Amino acid sequence: MSDSLQRGAWLRGAGNTRFGRLAGSTPLTLMAQAADAALAEAELSRAEIDGVLCGYATTLPHLMLADRFCEYASLQPAYAHGMAAGGATGGAMAMLARELVRAGRCRHVLVVAGENRLSGQSRDQSVQTLAQVGEPQIEVPNGASVPAYYALLASRYLMETGLPRDALADFAVLMRKHAGAHPDAHLREPLTAAAACAAKPVATPLLLSDCCPISDGAVALVVSAEPGPGRPVRIAGAGQAHRHQHLCAIDSVMTTGAGEAATRALGEAGIGVDGLDYLAIYDSFTITLLMLLEEIGVAPRGGAPARLLAGDFDVDGALPLNTHGGLLAFGHSGVAGGLMHLAEATRQLAGRAGDRQIGPRRRALFHADGGVLSSHVSLVLEAL
């Protein structure tokens, strides 16, 4: 085996801002704040960062955002790269950072994303931006946007599995419960199943409680060739899958590519789903979370709600799920929303979650998707 493949890639530090409405913030100020926190936790100086991967920002569509951020944050890396893969961007950046470190190209890579998506753009601008996820000649002219696309997925999925619509509500309730323990979360107020089921419709069968909030916020991680202080956490496996871009190109809602990406990551790590004890799964909508859990193999088809009701996804369950509250409650600030799942998993495995620390965990699966379950990235994290 070559030296480059023997090198490890360690999640050395994580940082985030508060999520919600952050008046006066910009993508650059938010990303700089998160980066400062990640560097402090990693015990690294700016001069030691030789790689920067920066997620896109809809409120600052700069052609060279990575360079713009480096200039703003007083960073002078040997490698810088702006990336875009929808909601999977955070995972894709971490995967690339791992490869850069393992190849010896970089030693300390800063992965960062953030934007003022709530305070920095109007509702119409947000709708227009999200509508472009659709196929331009068939879907977009008919007025659909992201919630409508996921509502169509939900309708088909619920029909094929026989699950009732109200099965989605329990996932919203769980994420709100987890967010209530995190001081930086956007939505911390308790949510009951009755209230979730009584929420106003957004796109049938999805209700407002099934949809993540739009937030301001930023997240940063340091992927390093050295484990750094505390309990080391490494990226033990990684995988991607890309089967379609648009909803109209999906062959089956049961096989979107999530299972392939997870299989590749788990295979590289040398474990199966039964070897996991923490889950960090993308949850732009409740249906997203349910579908991903089942396609990955955490539960049989139609079986994710039963595992939730059994307590398996609670903080003290067999597979704690998104203990920060996920996109559904912690908040969705573009790329940073998905990257926060990875930051939380890192902290929990490393024992750095403070008052929210759950019992010792060793292996986590992170999975994110972009578009309409279009781009998939899975990462296996392992604490040593």
C-alpha positions in Angstrom: 0.0 0.0 0.0 1.3 3.4 -0.9 2.3 6.0 1.7 -0.6 8.3 0.6 -3.2 5.7 1.2 -1.8 4.9 4.7 -2.1 8.5 5.7 -5.1 9.3 7.9 -7.4 12.3 7.7 -8.6 13.6 11.1 -11.6 15.8 12.0 -9.5 18.0 14.2 -11.8 21.0 15.0 -15.3 22.2 14.5 -16.9 25.7 14.9 -20.3 27.2 14.2 -22.3 30.4 14.7 -25.7 30.6 16.1 -28.4 29.8 13.5 -31.5 31.9 13.0 -32.0 35.6 12.0 -28.7 37.3 12.6 -29.2 40.9 11.7 -26.3 42.7 10.0 -24.5 39.4 9.2 -22.9 38.6 5.8 -21.6 35.3 4.4 -18.1 36.5 5.1 -18.6 37.6 8.7 -20.4 34.4 9.5 -17.8 32.1 7.9 -15.0 34.0 9.6 -16.6 33.6 13.0 -17.1 29.8 12.4 -13.5 29.5 11.1 -12.1 31.2 14.2 -14.0 28.8 16.4 -12.8 25.7 14.4 -9.2 26.9 14.4 -9.3 27.5 18.2 -10.6 24.0 18.8 -8.0 22.5 16.5 -5.3 24.6 18.2 -4.0 25.8 14.9 -2.9 29.2 13.6 -4.0 30.8 10.3 -0.5 30.3 9.0 -0.8 26.5 9.4 -3.9 26.3 7.2 -2.6 25.3 3.7 -5.9 24.3 2.2 -9.3 26.0 2.1 -12.6 24.5 0.7 -15.5 27.0 0.6 -19.1 26.2 -0.1 -21.2 28.4 -2.4 -23.5 31.1 -1.0 -26.7 32.2 -2.7 -26.5 35.6 -1.0 -23.0 36.2 -2.3 -22.7 34.5 -5.7 -19.0 35.4 -6.1 -17.2 33.7 -8.9 -14.1 33.1 -6.6 -15.7 32.8 -3.2 -12.9 30.7 -1.7 -10.3 33.4 -2.7 -12.6 36.2 -1.5 -13.0 34.4 1.9 -9.3 33.8 2.2 -8.6 37.5 1.6 -11.2 38.5 4.1 -10.1 36.0 6.8 -6.3 36.6 6.3 -5.6 33.2 5.0 -3.0 32.4 2.3 -3.3 28.7 1.5 -1.4 26.7 -1.1 -4.8 25.2 -2.3 -8.2 26.9 -2.4 -11.4 25.7 -4.1 -15.0 26.8 -4.2 -17.5 24.0 -4.4 -21.2 23.4 -5.2 -23.2 20.2 -4.9 -26.4 21.5 -3.3 -27.0 20.1 0.1 -24.3 17.5 -0.3 -21.6 20.2 -0.7 -20.5 20.0 2.9 -19.9 16.3 2.7 -18.2 16.6 -0.7 -15.9 19.2 0.7 -15.0 17.0 3.7 -14.4 14.1 1.3 -12.1 16.2 -0.9 -10.3 17.5 2.1 -9.7 13.9 3.2 -8.2 13.1 -0.2 -6.0 16.2 -0.2 -4.6 15.3 3.2 -4.1 11.6 2.4 -2.3 12.4 -0.9 0.1 14.7 1.0 -1.1 17.8 -0.9 -2.2 19.6 2.3 -1.7 19.1 6.0 -4.5 21.2 7.5 -7.6 21.9 5.4 -10.3 24.4 6.5 -13.8 23.4 5.3 -16.2 26.4 5.6 -19.6 27.5 4.6 -22.2 30.0 5.6 -24.6 32.7 4.5 -27.3 35.1 5.7 -30.0 33.2 3.8 -32.8 34.5 6.1 -31.9 38.1 6.6 -29.9 38.6 3.3 -32.6 37.8 0.7 -36.3 38.4 0.2 -38.9 35.6 0.1 -39.2 36.1 -3.7 -35.4 35.8 -4.2 -35.4 32.6 -2.1 -38.2 31.1 -4.1 -36.5 32.0 -7.4 -33.2 30.5 -6.3 -34.7 27.3 -5.1 -36.9 26.9 -8.2 -33.8 26.5 -10.4 -33.4 23.0 -8.9 -36.1 22.0 -11.4 -35.7 20.9 -15.0 -35.8 24.1 -17.0 -38.1 23.1 -19.8 -40.6 20.9 -18.0 -40.6 21.5 -14.3 -39.7 25.2 -13.8 -42.3 26.6 -16.3 -45.0 24.8 -14.3 -44.2 26.8 -11.2 -42.9 24.1 -9.0 -40.2 24.7 -6.3 -38.2 22.5 -3.9 -41.1 21.9 -1.5 -43.3 20.8 -4.4 -40.7 18.4 -5.7 -40.3 16.8 -2.3 -44.0 16.6 -1.9 -44.2 14.6 -5.1 -41.5 12.3 -3.7 -43.5 12.0 -0.5 -46.8 11.2 -2.2 -45.2 8.4 -4.2 -43.2 7.0 -1.2 -46.1 7.0 1.2 -48.2 5.2 -1.4 -45.6 2.5 -2.1 -44.9 1.9 1.6 -48.5 2.2 2.8 -47.4 4.6 5.6 -49.8 7.3 6.8 -49.0 11.0 6.3 -48.9 11.5 10.0 -45.9 9.1 10.3 -43.8 12.1 9.2 -44.7 14.2 12.2 -42.8 12.2 14.7 -39.5 13.0 12.9 -40.3 16.8 13.2 -41.0 16.3 16.9 -37.8 14.4 17.6 -35.6 17.0 15.8 -37.3 19.8 17.7 -36.7 17.9 21.0 -33.0 17.6 20.2 -32.6 21.2 19.1 -34.1 22.3 22.4 -30.9 21.2 24.1 -28.6 23.2 21.8 -28.2 27.0 22.5 -27.4 27.8 18.9 -30.4 26.2 17.3 -32.9 28.2 15.3 -36.1 26.4 16.5 -35.9 25.4 20.2 -39.5 25.5 21.2 -41.1 22.1 21.9 -43.3 20.6 19.2 -46.0 18.1 19.9 -47.2 15.5 17.4 -50.7 17.1 17.4 -49.2 20.5 16.6 -47.1 19.1 13.9 -50.1 17.4 12.3 -52.1 20.6 12.6 -49.5 22.8 10.8 -50.6 24.6 7.7 -50.1 22.9 4.3 -47.1 23.8 2.2 -47.3 21.3 -0.6 -49.5 18.3 -0.1 -48.8 16.0 1.7 -46.1 18.2 3.4 -47.0 20.6 6.1 -45.0 23.5 7.5 -43.7 21.2 10.3 -42.3 18.9 7.6 -40.1 21.7 6.2 -36.8 23.1 7.6 -36.6 26.8 8.4 -34.4 29.1 6.4 -31.6 30.5 8.5 -28.5 32.6 8.8 -25.5 30.8 10.0 -22.1 29.3 9.3 -20.0 26.1 10.1 -16.3 25.3 9.7 -14.3 22.1 10.2 -10.6 21.4 10.1 -9.5 18.2 8.3 -5.9 17.5 9.3 -3.1 15.0 8.7 -2.6 15.1 12.5 -5.3 14.2 15.1 -4.7 17.1 17.4 -5.9 17.5 21.0 -8.5 15.2 22.6 -10.0 12.0 21.4 -9.1 11.6 17.7 -11.8 11.2 15.1 -10.9 10.1 11.6 -12.8 9.8 8.3 -12.7 6.1 7.9 -14.7 5.7 4.7 -16.3 7.9 2.0 -18.6 7.3 -1.0 -20.7 9.2 -3.5 -23.5 8.4 -6.0 -25.1 10.5 -8.7 -28.0 8.9 -10.5 -30.0 12.0 -11.6 -30.3 15.7 -11.3 -34.1 16.4 -11.8 -37.1 14.8 -10.3 -38.5 13.8 -13.7 -35.4 11.7 -14.3 -35.8 9.5 -11.2 -36.3 5.8 -12.0 -37.7 4.9 -8.6 -38.1 6.7 -5.3 -36.7 3.6 -3.7 -33.3 3.9 -5.3 -32.1 7.5 -5.5 -28.4 6.7 -5.0 -28.2 7.1 -1.2 -27.8 3.3 -0.7 -24.9 3.2 -3.2 -23.0 6.1 -1.5 -23.5 4.6 1.9 -22.4 1.1 0.8 -19.2 2.5 -0.7 -18.4 4.5 2.5 -19.2 1.6 4.8 -17.3 -0.8 2.6 -14.2 1.3 2.7 -14.5 1.6 6.5 -14.9 -2.2 6.7 -18.1 -2.2 8.6 -21.9 -2.7 8.0 -24.8 -0.6 9.1 -24.9 -2.8 12.3 -21.5 -1.4 13.2 -22.8 2.2 13.6 -23.8 3.8 16.8 -24.6 7.4 15.7 -26.4 8.9 12.7 -26.0 12.3 11.0 -28.5 12.2 8.2 -29.7 15.1 6.0 -33.2 16.2 6.8 -34.3 19.2 4.6 -37.8 17.7 4.9 -39.2 15.0 7.2 -39.7 12.8 4.1 -36.0 13.3 3.2 -35.0 11.8 6.5 -37.4 8.9 6.4 -36.4 8.0 2.8 -32.7 8.2 3.4 -32.8 6.1 6.6 -34.5 3.3 4.8 -32.5 3.4 1.6 -29.3 3.4 3.6 -30.5 0.3 5.4 -31.0 1.6 8.9 -34.6 0.4 8.7 -36.6 -1.7 6.3 -38.9 -0.1 3.8 -41.6 1.7 5.7 -39.9 0.8 9.0 -38.2 4.1 10.0 -41.2 5.4 12.0 -41.2 2.2 14.0 -37.6 2.6 14.9 -38.2 6.1 16.0 -41.2 5.2 18.1 -39.1 2.4 19.7 -36.7 5.1 20.9 -33.7 4.0 18.8 -33.1 7.5 17.5 -33.2 9.3 20.9 -30.1 10.6 22.5 -29.9 7.5 24.7 -31.1 5.1 22.0 -29.2 2.6 20.0 -28.6 5.1 17.1 -28.9 8.7 18.2 -30.0 10.8 15.2 -29.0 14.4 14.6 -28.6 15.3 18.2 -28.3 19.0 17.4 -31.8 19.0 15.8 -30.9 18.7 12.2 -32.0 21.0 9.4 -35.6 20.7 10.6 -34.9 22.4 13.9 -31.3 23.6 14.2 -31.8 25.4 10.9 -30.9 25.5 7.2 -28.3 28.0 6.1 -27.5 26.6 2.7 -24.3 24.5 2.7 -23.7 25.2 6.3 -26.9 23.5 7.3 -25.7 20.1 6.0 -22.1 20.7 7.3 -23.5 21.2 10.8 -24.5 17.5 10.8 -20.8 16.6 10.4 -19.7 19.1 13.0 -22.2 17.6 15.5 -21.2 14.0 14.8 -17.5 15.0 15.2 -18.2 16.6 18.6 -20.2 13.7 19.9 -17.6 11.1 18.9 -14.8 13.2 20.2 -16.5 13.9 23.5 -16.6 17.7 22.9 -20.4 18.3 22.9 -20.4 19.8 26.4 -23.8 19.7 28.3 -25.3 17.8 25.3 -22.7 15.0 25.3 -24.3 11.6 24.9 -22.8 8.3 26.0 -19.6 7.2 24.3 -19.9 6.5 20.6 -17.4 5.1 18.2 -18.7 5.0 14.7 -21.0 7.5 12.9 -22.5 7.6 9.5 -22.9 11.0 7.9 -25.1 11.3 4.8 -26.1 14.4 2.8 -28.0 14.9 -0.4 -28.3 17.8 -2.8 -31.0 18.8 -5.2 -34.0 16.4 -5.2 -32.2 13.4 -3.7 -29.8 14.0 -6.6 -26.2 14.2 -5.3 -25.3 11.8 -2.4 -22.2 11.8 -0.2 -21.7 9.4 2.7 -18.9 9.5 5.3 -18.0 7.1 8.0 -16.4 8.6 11.1 -14.5 6.6 13.7 -13.3 7.6 17.1 -10.1 5.9 18.3 
